[in-house]
Amino acid sequence: MIPRYKIAALISIVTLTLAGCAESARENATGKAVIRAVNAIVDAPAVVFKIEERSLGSLEFGDVTPIQNYDDLAYNFNYDITDIGATSSRRLASQFLDVVADTNYLFVLSGSISNPQITLWTDDERQWEGTETVFEMGFMHLASNLGALDVYFAAPGTAPTAGAAVGTLVNGERLDPAEYAAGNYVVTLTEANDPQAIVYQSPSRTLAGASTDSILIFDHNPTRNSDVHVRHLTQAGTAADLVDARVSPTGQFLHAAPAIGNVDIAENDDFASLLLADQPFGNLSGEITLSAGTNDYTWTDAGNMGAILVESEEVIAADYKRTLVLAGPAADHTILNVQSIRRPFSTSARLNIINAADNAETVDIYFLPDGDSIADFTPISSGIPFTFSTGMTPVIAGDYEITITVAGSQTVLAGPLDISLANRDVVEVYVMDTADPNAMSLMVNRVNP
């Protein structure tokens, strides 16, 4: 078993601010090193990683910056964040580093926005000839909400057994890269000392030789269905999601077409096992297990599978949550395929307003503090057509009103709708048609994890 390795550096924001005064021991560069960074705070908005004041990339949770090569001199590396409504960013965390040539550096932002930490992992840069039939793989535990994990890395079909793990990790630890023969591998994570308690299992992945890669283990992303968020980071600089092969995607179905009666919904013509039966207008279903891949979905009159209303081919990504919305007039039904984002921000609410109404060609959306009049303000989004949305947007916690008007005018179609938002709230608001062609309705879906 490969031994566990403690983190190279774990530094709180308090001490970080004291460390930026040192200078490099070298006056001139003698070589270059690889610099990368990752954001491992699950409830953080996007942060920006910088070398001094130059941005090296914006990072959502789980993102990794592209490979950057820098001279072996001394630098301050910084994570910045821009608060909602602020005109400039603020410093979240910093670390001084005297860079050593031919070294790989990975800066990991973890902890929380209120108490951020930087972990710095380093490796000597291995020079591959390109003809090797082996590769190296390391494993990093970045999941603050998970306990100790046993890591198995073996050929497909190999069940985890006692003593076969390549190592055991707790949050903030890693297994240094070790050599493996090129081939097909599956990553399996179990609770420590219990091979039967599988927490995560990847699909089979073909790994070629001549590369030093890493498996990054993150906290559960509420937008996904798996309990663990896992990514494969390659020496070439790419980062790929590794879904849990045991977990299916899920979806909700919203009936937003008032001209249509109750409906049945089937996946891939399986009318014997309907996904949903007798759904009325205005109803949003619970989460339903779907098949990953490209599927055919059919809406029919309730109880009559021969009365097909609409057929739609939809791509359902493995492990994700979707919402499929039946909308539009009776003669021209439309299906909206909405990715249901569930990951909260600790610093704000998140709000997405989706236009599933066809009664007006385009609409304006007003989002105002409670009590303010639309006569005194401009809309937050103008000319939004049917099937479009504002996108999931961070919002300062507070009490608000949502009003929908005809585009370019203040003729009210829906609202004002009172809505109270707190930090960590994640809310979808659907604009829907009504039987009255001059009116719309608003449906609130709070998707807080």
Secondary structure by P-SEA (a helix, b strand, c coil): cbbbbcccccccccccccccccccccccccbbbbbbbbbccccccbbbbbccccccccccccccccbbbbccbbbbbbbbbbccccccccccbbbbbcccccbbbbbbbcccccbbbbbbbbbcbbbbccccccbbbbbbbccccccbbbbbbcccccccccccccccccccccccbbbbcccbbbbbbccccccccccccccbbbbbccbbbbbbbbcccccccccbbbbbbcccbbbbbbccccbbbbbbbbbcccccccbbbbccccccccccccccccccccbbbbbccbbbbbbccccccccccbbbbbbbcccbbbbbbbcccccbbbbbbccccccccccbbbbbbbccccccccbbbbbbcccccccccccccccccccccccccccccccbbbbbccccccccccccbbbbbcccbbbbbbbcccccccbbbbbbbbccc
